[in-house]
Amino acid sequence: MFSFCSKHYHLADLLDGYYDIHCHLLPGVDDGAATPEKSKALQLRMQGMGMKGMYLTPHLIHGAYDNRSEEDLRREFEAFRPEAGLDVRLAAEYFIDDMFAERMEGNPLTMAGRHVLAEFSISGYSIHAFDILFEATLAGYDIILAHPERYAFVQSDGKNKVLNLIKQYKLQLNLLSLCGFHGSNAKRCAESLLRQGLYTFVGTDTHSSAYLDVLQRGTVSRKVFDAVRPLVENNRSLFE
């Protein structure tokens, strides 16, 4: 698939030996894989693309996906048997809402001990949300902000006010943002943040086979491809 003669490079060529830190494959708990069979089929396909491991990161959103506690999710994970040959672990994608601080005071689902994957609303945020994140860092958590390029308030941040706030944290790129899967604004924003060297990690955010279809056919420029490589390597640190 990879060719030095082509002007573009396939995203799938980044996946050999890849460890994903953001996907929704714990079955039946959010808007991702609905059944164990669908989850396992996706895992097998991801393994065939070269992936070595992944954190399953179900949504935890007050009023939407909060019918299961962290302990419930841990039990769901223990009952679920991931595909052999993959290093599959459990974390969560925490929505930054009024329940976030309370969840951090409990026994949150983290990566590598203290890393917490967190997300804003796509459409907006409040300054209070950054106060909540700051308190979490004081409590010893290392915040990873999921897909900042998808947030409208980051895309339209002409004076870099929001950018100066979010770059205090580790940022996670959605790989599919780079080929327009999440829209042209997200693509432009992702490329800008990538050029500035603001990302630390990269995730697929896989919910269904549609995500993997795009991963297999999506292409990017050589500069973008090379800029993503270090993020792929950084993901490994969360599996050590």
SVG drawing of the C-alpha trace seen along z (x, -y; Angstrom):
<svg xmlns="http://www.w3.org/2000/svg" viewBox="-30 -37 40 53">
<polyline fill="none" stroke="black" stroke-width="0.4" points="0.0,0.0 2.8,-2.4 4.6,-3.9 7.4,-6.5 6.1,-7.4 2.7,-8.6 2.0,-12.1 -0.2,-10.8 0.2,-8.2 -2.4,-5.8 -3.5,-6.2 -3.6,-2.5 0.2,-2.4 0.5,-4.0 -1.3,-1.0 1.3,1.7 2.1,2.3 -0.3,-0.4 -1.9,-0.7 -5.2,-2.5 -6.2,-4.7 -9.7,-5.7 -12.4,-3.3 -15.9,-2.3 -15.8,1.4 -17.1,2.5 -20.3,4.0 -23.8,2.6 -22.8,-0.3 -22.8,-3.4 -23.1,-4.3 -20.3,-2.0 -20.4,1.8 -23.8,3.0 -23.0,6.7 -20.1,8.9 -20.1,10.4 -19.8,7.0 -17.1,5.9 -15.1,9.0 -15.5,8.7 -14.2,5.1 -11.3,6.2 -10.3,9.0 -10.4,6.5 -8.3,4.1 -5.8,6.8 -5.7,7.7 -4.7,4.0 -1.7,4.4 -3.0,3.2 -1.5,4.7 -3.7,3.4 -6.4,1.0 -8.1,-0.8 -11.9,-0.4 -13.1,-3.9 -16.9,-3.9 -18.7,-7.3 -19.5,-8.4 -22.0,-11.3 -24.4,-12.5 -27.9,-12.1 -26.9,-10.0 -24.4,-7.2 -24.3,-7.1 -26.6,-4.2 -23.5,-2.1 -21.0,-3.0 -17.3,-2.4 -17.6,0.8 -20.5,1.9 -18.2,1.3 -15.4,3.2 -17.8,6.1 -18.9,5.8 -15.3,5.9 -14.4,8.9 -17.4,10.8 -16.4,9.8 -13.7,11.9 -11.6,9.8 -10.0,11.5 -6.8,13.4 -3.6,11.8 -4.6,8.3 -3.7,6.3 -7.2,5.1 -7.7,2.9 -10.5,0.8 -10.6,-3.0 -13.4,-5.5 -14.1,-8.8 -15.3,-11.2 -17.6,-14.1 -16.6,-17.2 -19.9,-17.9 -21.1,-18.4 -20.4,-14.8 -16.8,-14.8 -15.3,-16.0 -17.3,-13.4 -16.2,-10.6 -12.5,-11.7 -13.1,-11.4 -14.1,-7.8 -12.3,-5.1 -12.2,-6.3 -11.2,-4.3 -7.8,-5.5 -5.0,-4.6 -1.6,-3.7 -2.7,-4.6 -3.5,-8.3 -4.3,-9.3 -7.9,-10.3 -9.4,-10.7 -11.9,-13.6 -14.1,-15.3 -16.0,-18.6 -19.3,-19.1 -18.7,-19.5 -20.6,-22.8 -19.5,-24.7 -17.8,-24.9 -17.8,-26.9 -14.9,-28.4 -16.1,-26.3 -15.1,-23.2 -11.5,-24.3 -11.7,-24.8 -13.0,-21.2 -10.0,-20.0 -7.6,-22.0 -8.9,-20.5 -8.5,-17.0 -4.8,-17.8 -4.3,-18.9 -5.7,-15.6 -2.9,-13.9 -4.7,-13.0 -3.0,-13.5 -5.7,-14.8 -5.9,-13.8 -8.3,-15.9 -10.0,-13.9 -10.2,-15.2 -9.9,-19.0 -10.0,-19.6 -13.7,-18.5 -14.8,-21.3 -16.4,-24.3 -14.9,-26.6 -11.4,-25.4 -12.0,-25.6 -13.2,-29.3 -10.6,-30.4 -9.1,-33.3 -7.3,-34.9 -6.0,-31.6 -7.8,-32.2 -9.1,-28.6 -5.9,-27.2 -3.9,-28.6 -6.3,-26.8 -6.4,-23.4 -2.6,-23.2 -2.1,-22.9 -3.2,-19.3 -2.2,-16.4 -4.2,-16.4 -5.4,-13.4 -5.9,-13.6 -8.6,-11.6 -6.9,-9.9 -9.9,-10.2 -10.1,-13.9 -7.1,-14.1 -9.1,-12.8 -12.3,-14.7 -14.4,-12.1 -15.4,-14.6 -15.8,-17.5 -13.6,-20.0 -13.3,-22.3 -12.1,-19.5 -9.6,-18.5 -8.2,-22.0 -8.0,-22.4 -6.3,-19.0 -3.7,-19.9 -3.1,-23.3 -2.7,-21.7 -0.4,-19.0 1.8,-21.7 2.1,-23.4 3.2,-20.2 0.4,-20.3 -0.8,-16.7 0.6,-14.0 -1.5,-11.0 -3.6,-9.7 -6.8,-7.5 -9.1,-6.0 -12.4,-6.7 -13.7,-3.6 -17.5,-3.0 -18.3,-0.8 -17.0,0.7 -17.5,-2.7 -14.6,-4.1 -12.3,-1.2 -13.5,-1.6 -12.3,-5.2 -9.0,-4.2 -8.3,-1.7 -8.9,-4.1 -7.9,-7.5 -4.8,-9.3 -2.8,-12.3 0.2,-14.2 3.8,-13.1 4.2,-16.0 1.0,-15.0 2.0,-11.3 5.4,-12.0 4.0,-14.3 1.6,-11.6 4.3,-8.9 5.6,-10.2 2.1,-10.2 1.7,-6.6 4.9,-5.9 3.7,-7.9 0.6,-5.7 2.8,-2.8 3.8,-4.5 0.2,-4.0 0.6,-0.3 3.9,0.2"/>
</svg>
